[in-house]
Amino acid sequence: QVQLVESGGGLVQPGGSLRLSCAASGSIFSTYTMGWYRQPPGEQRELVASITSGGSTKYADSVKGRFTISRDNDENTVYLQMNSLKPEDTAVYYCNADRFVPHIAHKYTYWGQGTQVTVSS
């Protein structure tokens, strides 16, 4: 079992920055692919960024160059540094953990409760 708790959201002006944190409890955190998703008001949930256990990262085109995902396996924490924030970044941001076990062909998926990010002047 993995439990995820997000923090760091809030209200920020356009052009500002926020750093989201996701603290994980449970075992084998370092083996999981971690991701940040967001769900704007009235829209579908979308992938923002992900980072594998080996450190490979992916970003949505809309945030590339502005957001950075990182992980600290010793602290069981994943971060999302968000710079140059825009009003369209406003959403609930969710932390996600995925682990695929090939020999049983099973994927374990966990979600945090979400943290609100509002970008407005």
C-alpha positions as CSV (number, residue, x, y, z in Angstrom):
1,Q,0.0,0.0,0.0
2,V,1.1,3.5,-0.9
3,Q,-0.5,6.7,0.6
4,L,0.1,10.0,-1.1
5,V,-0.4,13.5,0.4
6,E,0.0,16.6,-1.6
7,S,0.8,20.1,-0.3
8,G,2.0,23.5,-1.5
9,G,-1.0,24.6,-3.5
10,G,-2.5,28.1,-3.1
11,L,-3.3,31.4,-4.8
12,V,-0.6,33.0,-6.9
13,Q,-0.5,35.9,-9.3
14,P,0.3,35.3,-13.0
15,G,4.0,35.0,-13.6
16,G,4.5,33.7,-10.1
17,S,5.8,30.3,-8.8
18,L,4.7,27.5,-6.6
19,R,6.3,24.3,-5.5
20,L,4.0,21.3,-4.9
21,S,5.1,18.4,-2.8
22,C,3.8,14.8,-2.6
23,A,4.8,12.8,0.4
24,A,4.5,9.0,0.1
25,S,4.1,6.5,2.8
26,G,4.5,2.8,2.4
27,S,7.1,0.5,0.9
28,I,9.2,0.5,-2.3
29,F,8.6,4.2,-3.2
30,S,11.8,4.2,-5.3
31,T,10.4,1.6,-7.7
32,Y,7.3,3.6,-8.7
33,T,6.8,6.0,-11.6
34,M,5.5,9.2,-10.1
35,G,3.3,11.7,-11.9
36,W,1.4,15.0,-11.5
37,Y,-2.0,15.3,-13.0
38,R,-4.3,18.3,-13.0
39,Q,-8.0,18.8,-13.5
40,P,-9.1,22.4,-14.4
41,P,-12.7,23.4,-13.6
42,G,-15.2,21.7,-15.9
43,E,-12.4,19.8,-17.8
44,Q,-10.9,16.3,-17.9
45,R,-7.9,15.3,-15.8
46,E,-4.7,15.5,-17.7
47,L,-1.1,14.4,-17.2
48,V,1.2,17.3,-16.4
49,A,4.5,15.6,-15.8
50,S,5.9,12.2,-14.8
51,I,9.2,10.8,-13.6
52,T,10.3,7.1,-13.7
53,S,12.3,5.3,-11.0
54,G,15.3,5.8,-13.3
55,G,14.7,9.6,-13.4
56,S,13.4,9.9,-16.9
57,T,10.9,12.8,-17.2
58,K,8.0,13.7,-19.5
59,Y,6.0,16.9,-19.7
60,A,2.8,18.1,-21.2
61,D,3.5,20.5,-24.1
62,S,1.6,23.2,-22.2
63,V,4.0,23.2,-19.3
64,K,7.3,22.3,-20.8
65,G,10.0,24.8,-20.0
66,R,8.0,26.2,-17.1
67,F,7.4,23.2,-14.8
68,T,10.0,20.7,-13.4
69,I,9.3,17.4,-11.8
70,S,11.8,15.8,-9.4
71,R,11.9,13.1,-6.8
72,D,13.8,12.5,-3.6
73,N,13.8,8.7,-2.9
74,D,15.5,9.1,0.5
75,E,12.6,11.3,1.6
76,N,9.9,9.5,-0.3
77,T,8.8,12.7,-1.9
78,V,8.1,14.0,-5.4
79,Y,8.0,17.7,-6.3
80,L,6.5,19.9,-9.0
81,Q,8.2,23.2,-9.4
82,M,5.9,25.6,-11.3
83,N,7.2,28.8,-12.7
84,S,5.8,31.5,-14.9
85,L,2.3,30.5,-13.9
86,K,-0.7,31.4,-16.1
87,P,-4.4,31.6,-15.3
88,E,-4.9,28.5,-17.4
89,D,-2.8,26.5,-15.0
90,T,-5.6,26.8,-12.4
91,A,-6.6,23.3,-11.4
92,V,-6.7,20.7,-8.7
93,Y,-3.3,19.0,-8.9
94,Y,-3.1,15.3,-8.1
95,C,-0.1,13.1,-7.3
96,N,0.0,9.7,-8.8
97,A,2.1,6.6,-8.3
98,D,2.3,3.6,-10.7
99,R,4.1,0.3,-10.5
100,F,3.9,-2.4,-13.1
101,V,4.9,-5.9,-12.0
102,P,5.7,-7.8,-15.3
103,H,5.7,-11.4,-14.0
104,I,2.1,-11.1,-12.8
105,A,1.1,-8.5,-15.5
106,H,-0.4,-6.2,-12.9
107,K,-0.3,-2.4,-12.4
108,Y,-0.6,-0.8,-9.0
109,T,-2.0,2.7,-9.1
110,Y,-2.4,5.2,-6.2
111,W,-3.7,8.8,-6.0
112,G,-3.4,11.6,-3.6
113,Q,-6.3,13.8,-2.5
114,G,-5.3,16.7,-4.6
115,T,-4.2,20.3,-3.9
116,Q,-5.8,23.4,-5.4
117,V,-3.7,25.8,-7.4
118,T,-5.3,29.1,-8.4
119,V,-3.5,31.6,-10.7
120,S,-5.3,35.0,-10.6
121,S,-4.5,38.6,-10.2
